[in-house]
């Protein structure tokens, strides 16, 4: 389980472990929290009062300080799992919905034609369509694209990065994705 760490201003910073979240709580760096309670950690006992320390971790935390990186300068790293989620496991050529084990990263302008390995030049394709298209462009292969590629926004990228997003985390992230996002469909 991961905790969604945000800046104090509410911009996504990273997915962190429960242990990393506890460190932020213990250092008094959590400025606000949202979502549901996901864990309770029991610490040692106070020598004077005898009270045991308890840290409750929420699924979304906003931490103090200025982020070391500007999240809007972050570029979404291209991986096959993220690509397949972006494209909803749908082949861009035949429109079939497939399990990820049958899908491939398909370059619209093939690498053999100096096409870049970039979000705007790749789509999801089933193995059969990828093989049929080969090292041709969609026009040369007479295989028009059924949807256009796009670069995921910061918010979409955080959704694409994590396979086990809690419902309250998803609700928070989805409230910020562009209205044109394919993830909203």
Secondary structure by P-SEA (a helix, b strand, c coil): cbbbbbcccccccccccaaaaaaaaaacccccccccccbbbbbbbcccccbbbbbbbccbbbbbcccccccccccccccaaaaaaaaccccccccccccccccccccccccccccccccccbbbbcaaaaaaacccccccccccccbbbbbbcaaaaaaaacccccaaaaaaaaacccccccccc
